[in-house]
Amino acid sequence: MSITRTHLIYDGKVVNLALYEISLPDGDKAIRELIEHTGAVAIVALDDEQQVLLVRQYRIGAGDSLYEIPAGLLEPDELPEDCAIRELREETGYQPGSLQPMGGYYTAPGYTTEYIYLYLAQDLTPAPLQQDHDEFVEMVRVPLTEALSMIERQEIVDGKSIIGLLKVARSLHL
């Protein structure tokens, strides 16, 4: 398959919406709608007592406040590691002494280019940064095992948080 034409429908602050015309293997053409996204990072921040730092914030797509791991959008030309440190400081007030890449994933490759880089942050020290003016985030600490139970009880329903917490739990053999 190949892309034969693109048409930008919407140029937004966080996403763009474009129509892509593609050539199919049988020679036909098809139109695909694609949300173009710069990407993001998500961080499982684990303190010395094996407690994870979660944030709770209102999410318009869910129509509710959700428990999540800290995360944020990549700025243009920003390295994912730098973004992870910045977002962790903004959302939790902590700086990681250790930041370990845990892989990443496409959130929904059928209709978006969004890719999330996952990190495990440890050796946390206080180092707050000013939160974005439009973010109202509450930080909570829960034992990692309790966060895993929250997934089972459907109290954590955010995909990046579920993936990140389960990857870290597996790496720690929990």
N, C-alpha and C positions, 0 to 999 in steps of 0.2 A: 504494500500500500504506500501511497505517497500523497503528500499535500499538494493540491494544485492551485488553491486560492484561499486567502484569508480575508475576513472583513471584520474590523473592530466595531462592535455594537455599543460598548460602554467602556469608558476609561475612568476607573475609580481610584480612590485613595488606597484601598487595600487589594482590590481585584479588578481585572478587566474581563469583559465578556466578549468573546469573538466567535464568529462562525468560520468553520474550516470546511472547505470542500476537499474531499479525498477521492482518489482513484482506488476502486476495489480490485481485488485479484481477477475478477471476471470481466473487467473493463468498464463496469458501471461506475457512476459517481454517487457520492453520498454527502450529506451535510451533517457536521457534528458541531454541537455547541460546546465551547470550552471556556471554563473559568481559569484565567491565567493568574497565577499567584506567585509572589516572590519566594515563598517558603517560610519556614518557622523553626523554632527550637522548642523543646520541652525538656524539663529538668526534674529528675527525681533527686531531691535534696535530702540526704540522710545524715542525722546528727550522730554524736558519739554514743547515744543511748538507743540506736536503731529506730529512732522516730523519724518519720517522714514529714516534711513541711508541705502542707496542702494549702491551697488558696480557695476561697469561696467567693464567687462573683456572679452577678446576673449575666445570663447569656440570652440574647434576644431570640436566637434560633430554637432554644429549648423553652423559652418563656418562663424561666425559673433561675434561681441561683444554684450553681453546681459546685461540688467539690472537684478540684482539679490539681494536677501538678503545675508548678509555675511554667509559663510558656510565653512566647511572644514572636512577633514578626521580625524577620530579617530586614535590616535597613539596606538600601542600595550599597553594594560593595562591602558589606559587613561580613566578616568571617563568622561562621556559626558558633565557634567557641567564644568569641567576643560577645555575641548576642546573648548566649546562655548566661554569661557572667553578669551582663547588664540587666537582663530580665530577672535573674534571681535576686539581685540587689534591689531592683525596683519593687518587686512583688513581695519579698520576704524580709528584706533588710539584712541579708547574709551574703557573705563572699565565700566562695569555695576555695579551700586550700588545694583540693584535688578535683579535677574535672575529667571524667573518663567517658569517651564516646561509647555509646551503646547501640550504634547503628541508626537506622532511620527507615522511613517508609513513605509511600505515596498514600495520601488519605483516601482518595477516590479517583483512580486513574481513568475511569470511564468518562469523567467530565471536568477534572481539574488537574492542573500541573502542581498543586501544592505538595511539597515534600517536607516532612518534619524530621529534623535531626534530634536524636535522643541522647541525653547525657545523664550520668550519675555524678552528683556533686557531694563531696564529703569534706571533712575537716573544716566545718563552717565557722566563720567568725563574723561578728556584727560589722556591717559596712553599708548602712542604708543609702539609697539614692531616692531622689524625688520620684514619686509615681507619676505616670502620665495624668494630665489634667482630667481626662474623661474616664479614668479607671477608679473604681471603688472596690478594693480588694481586702478581704479579711483573711489573715493567715492563721492556720491552726496546725498544731503538732499532734500526730497520732502514731502509735507504734506501727511499724511496717506490717506486722501481722494483722493489726486491726484494719489497716487500709485494704489489705487483701480481703478481709471479711466484709468490708464496706462494698467491695466490688460484687461479692456473692449476694449481698442483700440489696443490690441495685441502688445503693446510696452514692456510689461513684459510677456514673454512666457515660462519662466523656471518653471517647476512643483513645486519644493520646495518653490519657492518664492510665487507663486500663493496660494498654500496651506497655507503657513505661514501667509501671509498678510490677507487672508480671515478668518482664524481662529482668528487672533488677532482682526480684525474688528468686528467679531461676538461677541467676548468676551467683547468688549467695546461698544456693541450695536450700531454700525454704520450701 
